Amino acid sequence: MSLLRTVWAKHVQAEELNWTATLLESLYSAAGREYHTLEHIDHCLRLLDWKASMLPDINRAVVEIALIWHDAIYIPGDIYNEANSASLLRGICSVINGAMDGSLLDHAMTCIEATRHKHGGDFFGDTTVAAVLDIDLAILGVHQTAYNHYIAAIRKEYRHVSAEAWRVGRSNFLAQMLARPFIYTLEPMVQEFELSARSNMQHELTRLESRDPL
């Protein structure tokens, strides 16, 4: 059983669990996905479980729901992925029994839409949103071998993009991230991942600029 299914079971009625979890699992297992998969979601949920006691000011239920659904809809390069994932969550909640509280759903949707990562980590001081963003970006701060696997998986998702277009687009992303005062917002995440994320991204950016392969 996927960790996604186990955690989602906390937020949905038992009679609604199987079909909703099966839908999610099928979406995350769709052809063409290499990084935005069940493995990514499970990694995010494990990291939340590990760090939760250090993040006392978050709404854990909101973070769990947002992490489960944030990449449900994923087409490489589509700027509407996050909005569409949030809309899918709302649509599912409109038809299941015992739909979650409206304010909780709205907060989860805000978190999902924020994973486009266009506003910086703090997202106007909302620590719950910040937790979702920090956890989603934790892959940037893993050890270099795992980071290289992440890069390779993302590149496979963009296999339809030419080498030069990939180099330019990925370089722009890395430069924008590195230009931020902080990549992560919440102190435990800064302490754990900030320096290694900057090292990983700078190393990748240097390779891209010199056109060196992995």
C-alpha angles and dihedrals in degrees: 000000000000119000086235090063093046094052095040088056088070091062105041136057114264093244090055098045102085101051095040093047091045089053091051093046091050092050093050091046095050120135113271096031112121105154105012092069141119087277090061092049092047090049090052092049092048090051091050090052090050095048101033095098089054092051102059097158098062130098098239095194090057092047092050094049093045093049092048094052105028096099098028089118111042130165112162110256097004109138090205097060095103095043090048092049090051091048091051090054091051091048092051091048090052092062105034123091116258094016113204122266112286096235091050091050092048091050092049090050090051089052092049094049090048090061087082080083097218099127103052125253106291095058094201096318098303104144093192091057089043091054091054092048094045093049092047089053096044090101088072090066102047123113114289098256091055090043090054090052088052092052091049092050093050090048090054090053087055094044089128090063120088120247092251095048089049092049093051096043096044092045090053091051093050094046091051092050093047091050091063116101087231131008092203128043110197114075098234089053092046090052093047103041115010101090096040092046091053091047093049094047095044090050091050092046091051090051092049092049091051091042091235117156122236 
